[in-house]
Amino acid sequence: MADDSDDTEKTEDPSQKRLDEALKHGDVAKSQEVNTWFVTAASALILLSFSASAAGDLRAMMRNLLANAYQVSFDGGAFASLLQRVGTRSIAAVAIPVLLLALAAICGNMIQHRLVWSVDVLMPKLSRISPMAGAKRLFSKQALANFLKGLLKLAIVGSVFVALMWPERRRLEDMVTLDLEVLLPLTRVLALKLFGSVVAILAIIAAADYLFQYRQWHERQKMSLREVKDEYKQSDGDPKIKAKIRQLRASRARKRMMAAVPKATVVITNPTHFAVALQYERGMNAPICVAKGIDSLALKMREVAAKHDVAVVENPPLARTLYAVVEIDQEVPAEHYKAVAEVIGYVMRLTGRGRR
């Protein structure tokens, strides 16, 4: 029982295949605080760069509209045309700021992980509507961490807001009496001051939250020893099957070598531990190794050679050397030509097949 418990405990780092599957299903390390920081920073940039021009365009349009309100016609399509022009100019005034906010939201996601297209998060699941599953999520460690994080962020941002606005309390009280021409620039200055401080604080919070979320995600992707073994079997094959395949291949290779021994010119042995069968015919560049083996395979080669009247020559040093340096169907290396030529020449003289 203890072994089974250890085997299923998630203690191993996730494999690349596990991480790819998580990404495929839309399970990525993501911090909402990073998105919030990007949107807040973009809002501060928009307020600094575009608020004056956008407000000026809208103010000029509304002033012109109110100044000529008596000329507005409600007959036919005149009023609809007026609304269309007002809507078009309003959209044009805020188009760039809205586009920047959308790009900031996209960048907030892409900086955390690459773009993911997954329909799994859109598929209906019973766990999403299950009261029991909902209760577990509501009282989980993640929910508690998010709640504490929200309280901490609210306390920090609220403290900064109070610290920045408290010295301006007299000015804030007088703002209700100010003219619009003075009120808008003053509001812009105070908003930029507040935004700058909030962006700096949220940057620290976003970095800490991302590290926390990544740690949680990495722990969630960890694998048990059994999962590692199962994945290895799926990707590289069952070790037992692979061993069986190697055994079959070795058996077939032995059969091919035994079939090639009768065609050999000579079998060089050591005398029983090593055996190398060489074939040589006139016109060949060099002798070719057609079979080789050790121990029981070497004995079998000797038996087959004796059965088919193939010469067997005992030369321990040469047999060991050829077994180490020559592969099946390869020619004998040039540095061993002399020693092999002496053996083959001896066999040819012995069998009356002529001289090399």
C-alpha positions in Angstrom: 0.0 0.0 0.0 2.8 2.4 0.8 4.4 1.7 -2.6 1.2 2.5 -4.4 0.8 5.7 -2.4 4.4 6.8 -3.3 3.8 5.8 -6.9 0.8 8.0 -7.3 2.1 11.0 -5.4 2.9 13.9 -7.8 6.6 14.6 -7.0 8.1 14.6 -10.5 8.6 17.7 -12.7 6.3 17.8 -15.7 7.6 16.6 -19.0 7.6 18.7 -22.2 4.7 16.6 -23.4 2.7 17.3 -20.3 3.3 21.0 -20.7 2.3 21.0 -24.3 -0.9 19.2 -23.5 -1.7 21.7 -20.8 -1.1 24.5 -23.3 -3.3 22.8 -25.8 -6.2 22.7 -23.3 -5.7 26.3 -22.4 -4.2 25.6 -19.0 -1.5 28.2 -18.6 0.2 30.3 -15.9 -1.8 33.5 -15.9 -2.0 36.4 -13.5 -4.9 38.8 -13.7 -2.8 41.4 -11.9 -0.5 41.6 -14.9 -3.4 42.4 -17.2 -4.6 45.0 -14.7 -1.2 46.6 -14.7 -1.0 46.8 -18.5 -4.5 48.4 -18.7 -3.8 50.8 -15.9 -0.5 51.8 -17.4 -2.2 52.3 -20.8 -4.8 54.4 -19.2 -2.2 56.6 -17.7 -0.5 56.9 -21.0 -3.7 57.8 -22.7 -4.6 60.4 -20.1 -1.1 62.0 -20.5 -1.1 61.9 -24.3 -4.6 62.0 -25.7 -6.9 63.4 -23.0 -6.3 67.0 -24.0 -6.9 66.5 -27.7 -9.9 64.1 -27.3 -11.5 66.4 -24.7 -10.9 69.4 -27.0 -12.6 67.7 -29.9 -15.6 66.6 -27.9 -15.9 70.0 -26.2 -15.8 71.8 -29.5 -18.4 69.5 -30.9 -20.8 69.8 -28.0 -20.3 73.6 -27.8 -21.2 73.9 -31.4 -24.2 71.6 -31.0 -25.5 73.6 -28.0 -24.9 76.9 -29.6 -27.0 75.9 -32.6 -29.5 73.8 -30.9 -32.3 76.0 -32.1 -31.5 75.1 -35.7 -31.7 71.3 -35.1 -34.5 69.9 -37.2 -36.5 66.8 -36.1 -38.2 66.4 -39.5 -37.5 63.4 -41.7 -34.0 62.0 -41.6 -32.3 65.2 -40.5 -32.2 64.3 -36.8 -31.0 60.8 -37.6 -28.2 62.3 -39.8 -27.3 64.6 -36.9 -27.0 61.7 -34.5 -24.9 59.8 -37.0 -22.5 62.8 -37.3 -22.2 63.2 -33.6 -21.6 59.5 -33.1 -18.9 59.4 -35.8 -17.0 62.3 -34.4 -17.3 60.9 -30.8 -15.9 57.5 -32.0 -13.1 59.2 -33.9 -12.1 61.2 -30.8 -11.8 58.1 -28.6 -10.8 55.5 -31.2 -7.1 55.7 -30.6 -7.4 55.5 -26.7 -9.8 52.6 -27.0 -7.5 50.8 -29.4 -4.5 51.3 -27.1 -6.5 49.9 -24.2 -7.4 46.8 -26.3 -3.7 46.3 -27.3 -2.7 46.7 -23.6 -5.1 43.9 -22.6 -3.8 41.7 -25.4 -0.2 42.4 -24.4 -0.9 41.6 -20.8 -1.8 38.1 -21.8 0.8 37.5 -24.5 3.7 38.6 -22.2 2.8 35.7 -19.8 2.4 33.0 -22.4 2.3 32.6 -26.2 -1.0 32.9 -28.1 -3.3 29.9 -27.4 -6.3 28.9 -29.4 -8.3 26.3 -27.5 -12.0 25.5 -27.5 -11.7 23.3 -24.4 -12.4 26.2 -22.1 -15.6 26.9 -24.0 -16.9 23.4 -23.8 -19.7 22.8 -21.3 -18.7 20.9 -18.2 -20.9 19.6 -15.4 -18.3 20.6 -12.9 -19.0 24.2 -13.7 -22.7 24.0 -12.7 -22.2 21.5 -9.9 -23.0 23.0 -6.5 -20.5 20.7 -4.8 -17.7 21.6 -7.3 -18.6 25.3 -6.9 -18.4 25.0 -3.1 -15.0 23.4 -3.4 -13.7 26.2 -5.6 -15.3 28.8 -3.4 -13.5 27.5 -0.3 -10.3 26.3 -1.9 -6.8 27.6 -1.2 -6.8 29.4 -4.5 -10.0 31.3 -3.6 -8.6 32.2 -0.1 -5.4 33.4 -1.7 -7.3 35.5 -4.2 -9.4 37.0 -1.4 -6.4 37.9 0.7 -4.7 39.3 -2.3 -7.7 41.5 -3.1 -7.8 42.8 0.4 -4.1 43.5 0.4 -4.3 45.3 -3.0 -7.3 47.3 -1.9 -5.5 48.3 1.3 -2.3 49.4 -0.4 -4.0 51.3 -3.3 -6.4 52.9 -0.8 -3.6 54.0 1.4 -1.7 55.5 -1.5 -4.9 57.3 -2.7 -5.5 58.8 0.8 -1.8 59.8 1.1 -1.9 61.6 -2.3 -5.3 63.2 -2.0 -5.2 64.3 1.6 -2.9 67.2 1.0 -5.2 68.2 -1.9 -8.4 68.1 0.2 -8.9 71.9 0.2 -8.5 72.0 -3.6 -10.9 69.2 -4.0 -13.5 71.1 -2.0 -13.1 74.1 -4.2 -13.4 72.2 -7.4 -17.2 72.4 -7.4 -16.9 76.2 -7.7 -14.4 76.3 -10.5 -15.1 77.0 -14.1 -14.9 74.1 -16.6 -11.9 75.6 -18.3 -9.9 75.4 -15.1 -11.5 72.2 -13.7 -10.5 69.9 -16.6 -6.7 70.7 -16.4 -6.7 70.4 -12.7 -8.5 67.1 -12.8 -6.0 65.9 -15.4 -3.0 66.8 -13.2 -4.5 65.0 -10.1 -5.4 62.0 -12.1 -1.9 61.7 -13.6 -0.4 62.0 -10.1 -2.7 59.3 -8.8 -2.2 57.0 -11.9 1.6 57.2 -11.7 1.7 56.1 -8.1 -0.9 53.3 -8.7 1.0 52.0 -11.7 4.2 51.8 -9.7 2.5 49.9 -6.9 0.6 47.6 -9.2 3.9 46.7 -11.0 5.2 45.2 -7.8 1.9 43.4 -7.1 1.7 42.0 -10.6 5.3 40.7 -10.5 4.7 39.0 -7.1 1.3 37.6 -8.2 2.7 36.2 -11.5 5.4 34.3 -9.6 2.8 32.9 -7.3 0.5 31.9 -10.1 3.3 30.3 -12.0 4.4 28.3 -8.9 0.8 27.1 -8.5 0.5 26.2 -12.1 3.8 24.3 -12.1 2.8 22.4 -9.0 -0.5 21.5 -10.7 1.4 20.1 -13.7 3.7 17.8 -11.7 3.5 14.1 -12.4 3.5 10.9 -10.4 6.0 8.2 -11.0 3.2 6.1 -12.5 2.3 8.9 -14.9 6.0 9.2 -15.9 6.2 5.5 -16.7 3.0 5.5 -18.6 4.1 8.5 -20.7 7.4 6.8 -21.4 5.6 3.7 -22.6 3.3 5.7 -24.8 6.1 7.8 -26.4 9.0 5.3 -26.6 7.1 2.0 -26.3 6.8 -0.6 -23.6 10.3 -1.8 -22.6 9.2 -5.4 -22.6 7.9 -5.0 -26.2 11.1 -3.3 -27.2 13.2 -6.1 -25.7 11.1 -8.6 -27.5 11.7 -6.7 -30.8 15.4 -6.7 -30.2 15.3 -10.4 -29.5 13.5 -11.1 -32.7 15.9 -8.9 -34.7 18.9 -10.7 -33.1 17.3 -14.1 -34.0 16.8 -13.1 -37.6 20.3 -11.8 -37.8 21.6 -15.1 -36.5 19.6 -17.0 -39.1 20.9 -14.8 -41.9 24.5 -15.4 -40.7 24.0 -19.1 -40.4 22.7 -19.1 -44.0 25.8 -17.1 -45.1 28.4 -19.4 -43.4 28.2 -22.1 -46.2 29.2 -19.5 -48.7 32.2 -18.4 -46.8 35.8 -19.1 -47.8 37.1 -19.5 -44.3 36.0 -19.3 -40.7 38.7 -17.9 -38.4 38.2 -18.9 -34.7 39.7 -18.4 -31.3 39.2 -21.4 -31.1 35.7 -21.5 -29.5 35.0 -18.0 -28.1 35.2 -16.0 -31.4 34.4 -16.9 -35.0 34.5 -14.7 -38.1 33.5 -16.0 -41.5 35.1 -14.4 -44.5 34.2 -14.7 -48.2 36.6 -14.0 -51.0 36.3 -14.6 -54.7 38.7 -13.6 -57.5 38.0 -10.0 -58.6 36.9 -8.8 -55.2 38.7 -5.8 -53.7 39.0 -7.4 -50.3 37.5 -10.2 -48.3 34.0 -9.6 -46.9 32.8 -10.6 -43.4 29.6 -12.6 -43.9 29.1 -13.7 -40.3 30.6 -13.4 -36.9 29.8 -14.5 -33.3 31.0 -15.3 -29.9 30.6 -18.3 -27.5 27.5 -20.4 -28.5 27.1 -18.6 -31.8 30.8 -19.2 -32.6 30.3 -22.9 -31.9 27.3 -23.0 -34.1 29.2 -21.3 -36.9 31.9 -24.0 -36.6 29.3 -26.8 -36.8 27.7 -25.2 -39.9 31.2 -24.7 -41.5 32.2 -28.3 -40.8 28.8 -29.6 -42.2 29.4 -27.7 -45.5 33.1 -28.3 -45.8 34.1 -24.7 -45.1 37.7 -24.4 -43.9 38.1 -23.5 -40.2 41.4 -21.9 -39.2 42.3 -21.2 -35.6 44.0 -17.8 -35.2 43.1 -16.3 -31.9 44.6 -12.8 -32.3 43.3 -12.4 -35.8 39.8 -13.7 -34.8 39.5 -11.3 -31.9 40.7 -8.3 -34.0 38.4 -9.0 -36.9 35.4 -9.5 -34.6 36.1 -6.0 -33.1 36.8 -4.0 -36.2 34.7 -5.6 -39.0 30.9 -5.5 -39.3 28.7 -7.8 -41.3 28.8 -7.3 -45.1 31.9 -5.0 -44.7 35.3 -5.4 -46.3 38.3 -6.2 -44.1 40.3 -3.0 -43.3 43.5 -2.5 -45.3 45.7 -2.8 -42.2 44.6 -6.4 -41.8 45.0 -7.4 -45.5 48.3 -9.2 -45.0 47.2 -11.4 -42.1 43.9 -12.3 -43.8 45.7 -12.9 -47.2 48.0 -15.4 -45.6 45.0 -17.3 -44.1 43.0 -17.2 -47.3 46.0 -18.2 -49.4 46.6 -21.1 -47.2 43.0 -22.3 -47.5 43.0 -21.9 -51.3 46.2 -24.0 -51.6 44.8 -26.5 -49.2 41.6 -26.9 -51.2 43.2 -26.6 -54.6 41.3 -23.5 -55.6 44.4 -21.7 -56.9 46.7 -19.0 -55.7 45.7 -15.5 -54.7 
